[in-house]
């Protein structure tokens, strides 16, 4: 997941540098008034999103598979804990019944 995030950040930074160069060279329009920095960031986000979507498809799929495995493992552990608690509870109840009958 960290690798995907860093790759995505790298694509964004690359787009940010390109957009900054285009805006300051006059090839792309400037923002209104003091909003030039925000304009550059928003334009870089707009350009980097589809690039990331296409270029990082395999890495995103690998990260997704890792997350699914972690969630499945956590669910299995939770279910094992529940079963263990149920067994302990059933044992305690059975012992309470046998002690109640012996009195």
C-alpha positions in Angstrom: 0.0 0.0 0.0 2.9 2.4 0.8 4.5 1.6 -2.6 1.2 2.5 -4.4 0.8 5.7 -2.4 4.4 6.7 -3.1 4.0 6.0 -6.8 0.8 8.0 -6.9 2.5 10.8 -5.1 5.4 10.7 -7.6 3.0 11.0 -10.5 1.3 13.9 -8.9 4.6 15.7 -8.2 5.6 15.1 -11.8 2.4 16.6 -13.1 2.7 19.5 -10.6 6.2 20.4 -12.0 4.9 20.1 -15.6 1.8 22.3 -14.9 3.9 24.8 -13.0 6.3 25.1 -15.9 3.4 25.4 -18.4 1.7 28.1 -16.3 4.8 30.1 -15.7 5.8 29.9 -19.4 2.4 31.2 -20.4 1.3 28.1 -22.3 -1.4 27.3 -19.7 -3.7 30.0 -18.3 -2.9 31.6 -14.9 -5.4 31.5 -12.0 -7.4 34.5 -11.0 -5.5 37.0 -8.8 -3.7 35.3 -5.9 -5.2 31.8 -6.7 -2.4 30.8 -9.1 -0.9 28.3 -6.6 -4.2 26.7 -6.0 -4.9 26.6 -9.7 -1.6 24.8 -10.4 -2.3 22.2 -7.7 -5.9 21.6 -8.9 -4.8 21.3 -12.5 -2.0 18.9 -11.5 -4.6 16.8 -9.5 -6.9 16.7 -12.5 -4.2 15.5 -14.8 -2.5 13.0 -12.5 -5.7 11.2 -11.5 -6.4 9.5 -14.9 -2.7 8.9 -15.4 -2.5 7.1 -12.0 -5.7 5.2 -12.8 -4.2 3.7 -16.0 -0.5 3.5 -15.1 -0.9 2.0 -11.6 -3.6 -0.5 -12.4 -1.4 -3.5 -11.6 0.0 -2.0 -8.4 -3.5 -1.0 -7.2 -4.7 -4.6 -7.8 -1.8 -6.0 -5.8 -2.5 -3.6 -3.0 -6.1 -4.5 -3.1 -5.3 -8.3 -2.9 -3.0 -7.7 0.1 -5.8 -5.7 1.9 -8.4 -8.5 1.2 -6.0 -11.1 2.6 -5.5 -9.0 5.8 -9.2 -8.6 6.2 -9.9 -12.3 5.6 -7.2 -13.2 8.2 -8.6 -10.7 10.7 -12.1 -12.2 10.2 -10.8 -15.7 10.7 -9.0 -14.7 13.9 -12.2 -13.0 15.1 -14.2 -16.1 14.3 -11.7 -18.3 16.1 -11.9 -16.1 19.2 -15.7 -16.2 19.1 -15.6 -20.0 18.9 -13.1 -20.2 21.7 -15.3 -18.0 23.9 -18.4 -20.0 23.1 -16.7 -23.2 24.0 -15.5 -21.8 27.3 -19.0 -20.5 28.0 -20.6 -23.8 27.2 -18.1 -25.6 29.4 -18.7 -23.2 32.3 -22.5 -23.6 32.0 -22.2 -27.4 31.9 -20.1 -27.4 35.0 -22.6 -25.1 36.7 -25.5 -27.4 35.9 -23.6 -30.5 37.2 -22.7 -28.7 40.4 -26.3 -27.6 40.8 -27.6 -31.1 40.4 -25.0 -32.5 42.9 -26.2 -30.2 45.7 
